[in-house]
Amino acid sequence: TYDKQITEPINDFLEYQNNSHYFKGIVGTGNRNFAELFIFTAKNLSYEYHVPLIYAFEFNGTPTDVSNFKKAVKELESKGH
């Protein structure tokens, strides 16, 4: 998304009880035509909650994106997250 307002319900969810404890990373998807707003929400939440931006891809991604995403998640898991 390209609007900070969408992060409000996500923040509400993460701040409920200890949900943020389980928040280990985030993936962003979007349209690169939006330039600096591409994956805005994912970048914002990554910064706000100090979690890694695991992967970013455009639209639905490609088979290569899926493979790279799986590798990134396995790497995160191997670090004990």
Protein Blocks (a to p, Z undefined) as FASTA:
>chain_A
ZZfklmmmmmmmmmgojlmmmmnbdcddddfklmmmgoklmmmmmmmnopacfbacehjb
pfklmmmmmmmmmmmmmnoZZ
